[in-house]
Amino acid sequence: YIWIVYAIFSVMLVIYLADHLICKDILNVSNRIFLEDHWNITMNDETYEDVELSSFIFDAVKKGDKITMETQIPKEWEYGEAALFIHNRHTTLSMYVDEVLEYEYGHERVKENKATGSGYLLINFYDEYKGKTLKLEYTVTENNAFSKFSEVWISEWGNSYRYIVTQNRLPMLVGAFLIVFGFVVTMILVFAVTISTKYINVLLLAIFSICMGIWTLCYYNVTMIFSIPLYSISLMECMSLFIA
């Protein structure tokens, strides 16, 4: 019993220290400017003015739907280099600033009949954009992809990935633990199975642990810190869940 208590205490201490280390600079990391209000939105033939994103709910979108969103960019922010966070959910995206195309995502993949994926897009956002009109044009690539819009915000580019890790620190720790645990057990049982087939069920459990760990890291966008493309993260997420 003493060793069990010691092991539990050690695990809890490591988790506490890791959480404290990750959250050490949480106030600076979480400093964001939300683009929440005063959106003009056109969905196919329907137009909505002065929309607040958090309260705007609609019927689930269909493949091929066209969505255009416009708002005024704030005139001031104090970031040396800024990033625009957009949670993309199975759509292509064209971003315009004062009608000038500044960013595109997903169009080439749609032409090749490939999935665009779901997750955060981080877009360089420059000082000269201040006070101008931001326009986002989406084309939906999957049925029932979403029925409300996610938050759009501006933050400091240097803290973008730190924010993702900080906000998803628990899934990151759990996912990493499942992967390491599953990998270590798999390495041991690969040799044990050659001796006796009774260990196959435990081996499958270890592989299941690896798959669920990968799914956790992908679902909570932690894998973005490795600069993996959004569509690849979505593929990893679906495949790991399917294999599990």
C-alpha positions in Angstrom: 0.0 0.0 0.0 2.9 2.4 0.7 4.2 2.0 -2.8 0.7 2.6 -4.3 0.3 5.8 -2.3 3.9 6.8 -3.2 3.1 6.2 -6.9 -0.1 8.2 -6.8 1.5 11.0 -5.0 4.4 11.1 -7.5 2.0 11.2 -10.5 -0.1 14.0 -8.9 3.1 16.0 -8.1 4.4 15.7 -11.6 1.0 16.8 -13.1 0.8 19.8 -10.7 4.4 20.9 -11.6 3.8 20.5 -15.3 0.5 22.4 -15.1 2.2 25.2 -13.1 5.0 25.4 -15.7 2.7 25.6 -18.6 0.5 28.2 -17.0 3.3 30.3 -15.7 2.7 33.2 -18.2 -1.0 32.6 -18.8 -2.1 36.2 -18.5 0.1 37.3 -21.4 -0.6 34.2 -23.5 -4.4 34.8 -23.1 -4.3 38.4 -24.2 -6.7 38.5 -27.2 -8.9 40.9 -29.2 -12.2 39.2 -30.1 -14.0 40.1 -33.3 -17.4 39.2 -31.8 -19.8 41.9 -32.7 -21.0 43.9 -35.8 -20.7 41.2 -38.4 -22.7 41.4 -41.7 -23.3 37.8 -42.8 -24.6 36.5 -46.1 -25.5 32.8 -46.2 -26.5 31.8 -49.8 -29.3 34.3 -50.5 -30.0 35.3 -46.8 -28.4 38.5 -45.3 -28.0 39.2 -41.6 -26.7 42.6 -40.3 -25.0 43.6 -37.1 -24.6 40.0 -35.9 -23.1 38.8 -32.7 -21.3 35.5 -33.4 -21.8 33.8 -30.1 -25.6 34.2 -30.3 -26.1 33.5 -34.0 -27.4 30.0 -34.6 -28.8 28.6 -37.8 -29.7 25.3 -39.5 -26.8 23.0 -40.2 -25.0 23.9 -43.3 -24.9 21.8 -46.5 -22.1 21.0 -48.9 -21.7 23.8 -51.4 -23.2 26.5 -49.2 -21.6 30.0 -49.7 -21.0 32.2 -46.7 -19.6 35.7 -46.6 -18.8 37.5 -43.4 -17.7 41.2 -43.0 -16.6 43.3 -40.1 -14.4 46.3 -39.2 -11.0 45.5 -37.9 -10.0 47.3 -34.7 -7.9 50.4 -35.2 -5.5 49.6 -32.4 -3.7 46.6 -30.9 -0.4 46.4 -29.2 1.1 43.3 -30.8 4.4 43.5 -32.5 3.3 40.7 -34.9 -0.3 39.6 -34.8 -2.1 36.5 -35.8 -5.8 36.0 -36.7 -7.3 32.8 -35.3 -10.1 31.2 -37.3 -11.7 27.9 -36.4 -12.2 26.3 -39.8 -14.8 23.5 -40.1 -14.7 21.7 -43.4 -14.7 24.8 -45.6 -12.5 26.6 -48.0 -11.6 30.1 -47.0 -10.7 33.3 -48.8 -9.7 36.3 -46.6 -10.0 39.8 -48.0 -8.8 43.1 -46.4 -10.5 46.1 -48.1 -11.4 43.8 -51.0 -7.8 42.7 -51.5 -7.2 38.9 -51.3 -4.7 38.3 -48.5 -5.1 34.6 -47.7 -6.6 31.4 -49.2 -7.1 27.9 -47.8 -8.5 24.7 -49.2 -9.4 25.5 -52.8 -6.7 23.3 -54.3 -7.7 20.4 -52.1 -11.4 20.7 -53.2 -10.3 20.7 -56.8 -8.5 17.4 -56.1 -11.6 16.0 -54.3 -9.7 15.9 -51.0 -11.0 16.9 -47.5 -10.1 20.4 -46.2 -10.1 19.3 -42.5 -11.3 21.0 -39.3 -9.3 23.0 -36.8 -7.6 26.3 -36.2 -6.1 28.4 -39.0 -3.4 30.9 -37.9 -3.1 33.8 -40.4 -0.4 36.5 -40.3 -2.2 39.8 -39.5 -0.3 43.0 -40.2 -0.4 46.4 -38.7 -1.6 48.0 -42.0 -4.8 46.0 -41.6 -5.9 48.2 -38.7 -9.3 49.9 -39.2 -9.9 48.2 -42.5 -12.7 45.9 -43.6 -12.2 42.2 -43.1 -14.2 39.9 -45.3 -14.2 36.1 -45.0 -15.7 34.0 -47.8 -16.4 30.3 -47.1 -17.5 27.4 -49.2 -18.8 24.4 -47.2 -17.3 21.1 -48.2 -19.2 18.7 -45.9 -22.9 18.3 -44.9 -23.8 19.3 -41.4 -20.3 20.7 -40.7 -21.6 23.3 -38.2 -24.7 25.3 -37.2 -23.0 28.3 -35.5 -19.8 30.3 -36.0 -16.8 29.9 -33.7 -14.9 32.8 -32.2 -12.6 34.8 -34.3 -9.8 36.7 -32.6 -6.5 38.5 -32.9 -3.5 37.7 -30.7 0.2 38.0 -30.7 1.8 35.7 -33.2 4.6 34.7 -30.8 2.1 33.4 -28.2 -0.2 31.7 -30.6 1.0 28.2 -30.1 1.6 28.8 -26.4 -2.0 29.7 -26.1 -3.1 26.4 -27.7 -0.9 24.4 -25.3 -2.0 26.4 -22.3 -5.8 26.1 -23.0 -5.5 22.4 -23.8 -2.9 21.4 -21.2 -5.0 18.6 -19.7 -5.8 16.9 -23.0 -2.1 17.3 -23.9 -0.9 15.6 -20.8 -3.6 12.8 -21.0 -2.9 12.3 -24.7 0.9 12.2 -24.2 0.5 9.7 -21.3 -1.7 7.4 -23.4 0.7 7.4 -26.2 3.8 6.8 -24.1 2.0 4.1 -22.0 0.7 2.3 -25.1 4.1 2.5 -26.8 6.0 1.1 -23.9 3.6 -1.7 -23.3 3.5 -2.6 -27.0 7.3 -2.8 -27.2 7.2 -5.3 -24.2 4.3 -7.4 -25.5 5.6 -7.7 -29.0 8.2 -10.1 -27.6 5.7 -11.7 -25.1 3.3 -12.6 -27.8 5.9 -14.7 -29.6 6.1 -16.8 -26.4 2.3 -17.0 -25.7 -0.8 -15.8 -27.6 -2.6 -15.1 -24.3 -1.0 -11.6 -24.3 -2.7 -10.6 -27.6 -5.6 -8.9 -25.8 -3.3 -6.8 -23.7 -1.3 -5.9 -26.9 -4.5 -4.7 -28.5 -5.3 -2.7 -25.4 -1.9 -1.0 -25.7 -2.5 -0.2 -29.4 -5.9 1.2 -28.4 -4.2 3.4 -25.9 -1.9 4.8 -28.6 -4.8 5.5 -31.0 -6.8 7.3 -28.3 -3.8 9.3 -27.3 -3.3 10.5 -30.9 -7.0 11.2 -31.3 -7.0 13.3 -28.1 -4.0 15.4 -29.3 -5.6 15.9 -32.7 -9.1 16.7 -31.5 -7.9 19.4 -29.1 -5.5 20.9 -31.7 -2.4 20.2 -29.7 -0.7 18.7 -32.8 -0.7 22.2 -34.3 2.4 23.0 -32.4 4.3 20.6 -34.7 3.2 22.7 -37.8 1.3 19.7 -39.2 -1.1 20.8 -42.0 -4.8 21.1 -40.9 -6.0 18.4 -43.3 -3.3 16.0 -42.1 -4.4 16.5 -38.5 -8.0 15.8 -39.4 -6.9 12.6 -41.2 -4.8 11.5 -38.2 -7.8 12.2 -36.0 -10.3 10.1 -38.1 -7.8 7.2 -38.7 -6.8 6.9 -35.1 -10.5 6.8 -34.0 -11.3 4.3 -36.8 -8.4 2.0 -35.8 -9.3 2.2 -32.1 
